[in-house]
Amino acid sequence: MRRTRPWLMLAVALASGGLAALLAMRYLQQKATPLAAQPVKANMLVAARPLAVGTILSEEHVRTLAWTGGPLPIGYIGSPQEVVGRGLMGNLQENEPLLESKLAPKGTGGGLPIIISEGKRGLTMRVNEVSGVSGFVTPNTRVDVLLTMEDRSTAGEPATRIIMQDMRVLAAGQSLQPDKEGKPQSVPVVTFLVTPEQAETLALASQQGSIQLALRNQLDTLEVKTNGTRRSALMGGPIGRPPARRAASRGTPAPAPQPSQQVVEVYRGGVRTLMKF
């Protein structure tokens, strides 16, 4: 009897422990709930087809998409009535969401004026295929403007210099202008985003010489200081303007050139004498 008692107590203990573990597991299974976020359901407007900057939106330009994913984008729009008549401030691809940050305020219309910030101007200039970097100048690219003209300080010698750097291009396209015979012809034009002072400089530069554009990296915003170059520099001459000559002051006349003289040393009776001829 004494030998079976410890085994009986051990069996009771094991049964009690197993029952407690089973009850605890069932309790945890009943209380545990998944922490996954509930999907968000809403309507969101997307572009029905690729749309260019400045487009005035209508109901045909957009379509409604049922959003059932995660958090909605900030500034999303869910009703077509909120976008009809408003202009686009950037290009949109098909199925790209329409956000408030990409639309002009109501009543401001469309076209380029809506993307010109306060204090800036849009200036359109005529270019050719060469000066326009052969079609690589597109909206939102950055360019430097080079001017080539005769420099009066170098006796009319042609010179080239960068007059503006890191200029933003708003638009690039074609414009119809009459040729010498009055017939319409397609001419490449580029529209820059400039300040009023820059607009004056570009307008004058386009009338005084030849304008050339140099395409630059979007991330390269550092201004580079140059001295320009002259035609004589192409053949090994100095680059930039030659040093200016100092003009004689008006109050002090320049000294007259002295005639050349020859000095002869003569000895007479041990006496040294200098004679000039």
C-alpha positions as CSV (number, residue, x, y, z in Angstrom):
1,M,0.0,0.0,0.0
2,R,2.8,2.4,0.9
3,R,4.6,1.6,-2.4
4,T,1.6,2.4,-4.6
5,R,0.8,5.7,-2.8
6,P,3.6,7.8,-4.4
7,W,2.7,6.6,-7.8
8,L,-0.9,7.5,-7.3
9,M,0.1,11.0,-6.2
10,L,2.3,11.4,-9.2
11,A,-0.5,10.4,-11.5
12,V,-2.9,12.8,-9.9
13,A,-0.3,15.6,-10.3
14,L,0.3,14.9,-13.9
15,A,-3.5,14.8,-14.6
16,S,-4.0,18.1,-12.8
17,G,-1.1,19.8,-14.7
18,G,-2.4,18.5,-18.1
19,L,-5.9,19.7,-17.3
20,A,-4.6,23.2,-16.3
21,A,-2.6,23.5,-19.5
22,L,-5.6,22.5,-21.6
23,L,-7.8,25.0,-19.9
24,A,-5.2,27.8,-20.3
25,M,-4.8,27.1,-24.0
26,R,-8.5,27.2,-24.6
27,Y,-8.8,30.5,-22.7
28,L,-6.0,32.1,-24.8
29,Q,-7.5,30.9,-28.0
30,Q,-10.8,32.5,-27.1
31,K,-9.3,35.9,-26.0
32,A,-6.7,36.3,-28.8
33,T,-8.0,38.5,-31.7
34,P,-6.1,39.5,-34.9
35,L,-4.6,43.0,-34.9
36,A,-4.8,43.5,-38.7
37,A,-6.2,46.9,-39.6
38,Q,-9.6,47.0,-41.3
39,P,-9.4,47.8,-45.0
40,V,-10.4,51.4,-45.9
41,K,-13.3,51.7,-48.3
42,A,-13.7,54.9,-50.3
43,N,-14.0,56.4,-53.8
44,M,-11.0,58.0,-55.4
45,L,-10.6,59.8,-58.7
46,V,-7.9,58.8,-61.1
47,A,-6.9,60.0,-64.6
48,A,-8.8,58.2,-67.4
49,R,-5.9,58.7,-69.8
50,P,-2.5,60.6,-69.9
51,L,-3.1,64.3,-69.3
52,A,-0.8,67.2,-70.0
53,V,-0.1,70.1,-67.7
54,G,-2.5,73.0,-68.1
55,T,-5.4,70.7,-69.1
56,I,-8.8,71.9,-67.9
57,L,-10.5,68.8,-66.5
58,S,-13.9,67.5,-67.4
59,E,-15.8,64.4,-66.4
60,E,-14.3,62.6,-69.5
61,H,-10.8,63.1,-68.2
62,V,-11.3,61.2,-64.9
63,R,-12.9,58.0,-63.6
64,T,-13.9,56.8,-60.1
65,L,-11.9,54.0,-58.5
66,A,-13.1,52.0,-55.5
67,W,-10.3,52.1,-53.0
68,T,-10.2,49.0,-50.7
69,G,-6.5,49.1,-49.7
70,G,-4.6,50.7,-46.9
71,P,-4.4,54.4,-45.9
72,L,-5.6,56.8,-48.7
73,P,-3.2,59.4,-50.2
74,I,-3.2,62.8,-48.6
75,G,-5.4,65.2,-50.6
76,Y,-7.3,62.6,-52.5
77,I,-10.5,63.6,-54.3
78,G,-13.6,61.3,-54.4
79,S,-16.1,63.3,-56.4
80,P,-15.9,64.4,-60.1
81,Q,-17.7,67.6,-59.3
82,E,-14.6,68.7,-57.2
83,V,-12.3,68.7,-60.3
84,V,-14.4,69.7,-63.2
85,G,-13.2,73.1,-64.6
86,R,-9.9,73.1,-62.7
87,G,-6.5,73.1,-64.4
88,L,-3.7,70.6,-64.0
89,M,-0.4,71.8,-62.5
90,G,1.6,68.8,-63.6
91,N,1.4,65.9,-66.1
92,L,-0.7,62.8,-65.1
93,Q,-0.4,59.3,-66.3
94,E,-3.3,56.9,-66.8
95,N,-4.8,55.6,-63.5
96,E,-2.7,58.1,-61.5
97,P,-4.7,59.6,-58.5
98,L,-5.9,63.2,-58.7
99,L,-4.6,65.1,-55.6
100,E,-5.3,68.6,-54.5
101,S,-1.6,69.4,-54.8
102,K,-1.7,68.7,-58.6
103,L,-4.7,70.9,-59.3
104,A,-5.0,74.7,-59.6
105,P,-7.5,76.5,-57.3
106,K,-11.0,76.8,-58.5
107,G,-11.7,79.7,-60.9
108,T,-8.0,80.2,-62.0
109,G,-8.5,78.3,-65.4
110,G,-5.8,76.3,-67.1
111,G,-2.8,76.6,-69.3
112,L,0.7,77.8,-68.3
113,P,-0.4,80.8,-66.2
114,I,-1.5,78.5,-63.4
115,I,2.0,77.1,-62.9
116,I,3.8,80.5,-62.8
117,S,4.5,81.3,-59.2
118,E,4.0,84.7,-57.8
119,G,6.7,87.2,-58.8
120,K,7.8,85.1,-61.8
121,R,7.1,85.5,-65.5
122,G,6.9,83.1,-68.5
123,L,9.0,84.2,-71.4
124,T,8.9,82.5,-74.8
125,M,11.9,82.6,-77.1
126,R,12.5,81.3,-80.6
127,V,15.3,78.7,-80.9
128,N,16.4,76.3,-83.6
129,E,17.2,72.5,-83.5
130,V,20.8,73.2,-82.6
131,S,20.4,75.9,-80.0
132,G,17.4,74.0,-78.5
133,V,19.7,70.9,-77.8
134,S,18.0,69.0,-80.6
135,G,14.7,68.4,-78.9
136,F,16.0,67.3,-75.5
137,V,14.8,70.5,-73.9
138,T,11.4,69.5,-72.5
139,P,9.1,70.9,-69.8
140,N,10.8,71.0,-66.3
141,T,14.3,70.5,-67.6
142,R,17.1,72.9,-66.6
143,V,19.3,74.8,-69.0
144,D,22.1,77.5,-69.1
145,V,21.7,80.3,-71.6
146,L,24.8,81.3,-73.6
147,L,25.0,84.5,-75.6
148,T,27.4,85.0,-78.6
149,M,27.9,88.6,-79.8
150,E,30.5,91.1,-80.9
151,D,32.4,92.5,-77.9
152,R,33.2,96.2,-78.3
153,S,35.9,96.0,-75.7
154,T,37.9,93.7,-78.0
155,A,37.4,95.7,-81.2
156,G,34.3,93.8,-82.2
157,E,35.8,90.4,-81.8
158,P,33.0,87.7,-81.3
159,A,32.7,86.4,-77.8
160,T,30.5,83.9,-76.0
161,R,29.5,83.8,-72.3
162,I,27.0,82.2,-70.0
163,I,24.5,84.9,-69.0
164,M,22.0,82.8,-67.1
165,Q,22.3,79.5,-65.3
166,D,19.9,76.8,-64.0
167,M,16.8,78.2,-65.9
168,R,13.6,76.1,-65.6
169,V,11.8,75.3,-68.9
170,L,8.0,75.6,-68.6
171,A,7.2,74.4,-72.1
172,A,8.7,73.6,-75.5
173,G,7.0,73.2,-78.8
174,Q,6.3,74.7,-82.2
175,S,5.0,78.1,-83.2
176,L,3.8,79.3,-86.6
177,Q,5.6,82.4,-87.8
178,P,5.9,84.0,-91.3
179,D,9.0,83.6,-93.3
180,K,10.7,86.2,-95.5
181,E,8.1,85.6,-98.2
182,G,5.2,85.9,-95.7
183,K,4.4,82.1,-95.7
184,P,3.7,80.4,-92.4
185,Q,6.5,78.2,-91.1
186,S,6.8,76.1,-87.9
187,V,9.5,77.4,-85.6
188,P,10.7,75.8,-82.3
189,V,10.0,77.9,-79.2
190,V,10.9,77.5,-75.6
191,T,9.2,79.1,-72.6
192,F,11.3,79.9,-69.5
193,L,10.3,80.7,-65.9
194,V,12.1,83.9,-65.1
195,T,12.1,87.0,-62.9
196,P,11.2,90.3,-64.5
197,E,14.9,91.3,-64.5
198,Q,15.8,88.1,-66.2
199,A,13.0,88.6,-68.8
200,E,14.6,92.0,-69.7
201,T,18.0,90.5,-70.1
202,L,16.9,87.6,-72.3
203,A,14.7,89.8,-74.5
204,L,17.7,92.2,-75.1
205,A,20.2,89.3,-75.6
206,S,17.9,87.7,-78.2
207,Q,18.1,90.9,-80.2
208,Q,21.8,91.6,-79.9
209,G,23.3,88.2,-80.6
210,S,22.8,84.5,-80.9
211,I,21.3,82.5,-78.1
212,Q,22.4,78.9,-77.3
213,L,21.0,76.5,-74.6
214,A,23.1,74.1,-72.6
215,L,21.2,71.2,-71.0
216,R,22.2,70.5,-67.4
217,N,21.5,67.8,-64.8
218,Q,18.4,68.4,-62.7
219,L,20.3,67.9,-59.5
220,D,23.2,70.2,-60.4
221,T,22.1,73.5,-59.1
222,L,25.5,75.1,-58.4
223,E,26.4,78.3,-60.1
224,V,29.7,78.2,-62.1
225,K,31.7,81.4,-62.6
226,T,33.3,81.7,-66.0
227,N,35.2,84.4,-67.9
228,G,33.7,83.6,-71.3
229,T,35.7,83.0,-74.4
230,R,36.8,84.9,-77.5
231,R,37.4,83.9,-81.1
232,S,41.2,84.4,-80.7
233,A,41.1,81.9,-77.8
234,L,40.3,79.2,-80.3
235,M,43.7,79.6,-81.8
236,G,45.6,79.6,-78.5
237,G,45.0,83.2,-77.4
238,P,44.0,84.2,-74.0
239,I,40.5,83.2,-72.7
240,G,38.2,86.0,-71.7
241,R,38.7,89.7,-72.0
242,P,42.3,91.1,-72.3
243,P,43.5,93.4,-69.5
244,A,42.3,97.0,-70.0
245,R,44.9,99.6,-70.8
246,R,45.4,102.3,-68.3
247,A,44.5,105.7,-69.8
248,A,46.6,108.7,-68.9
249,S,44.9,111.2,-66.6
250,R,43.6,114.3,-68.2
251,G,45.5,116.6,-65.8
252,T,48.9,115.1,-66.5
253,P,50.0,115.0,-70.2
254,A,52.0,112.1,-71.3
255,P,55.7,112.9,-71.5
256,A,57.1,113.5,-75.0
257,P,59.4,110.8,-76.3
258,Q,63.1,111.7,-76.0
259,P,65.3,111.5,-79.0
260,S,68.0,108.8,-79.0
261,Q,71.5,110.1,-78.0
262,Q,75.0,108.6,-78.2
263,V,77.6,109.2,-75.5
264,V,81.4,109.1,-76.2
265,E,84.0,109.0,-73.4
266,V,87.1,111.2,-74.2
267,Y,90.4,111.5,-72.3
268,R,92.6,114.7,-72.7
269,G,95.7,115.0,-70.6
270,G,94.4,112.6,-68.1
271,V,91.0,114.4,-67.9
272,R,87.9,112.3,-68.5
273,T,85.1,114.0,-70.6
274,L,81.7,112.8,-71.8
275,M,80.5,114.1,-75.1
276,K,77.0,113.6,-76.4
277,F,76.1,113.4,-80.2
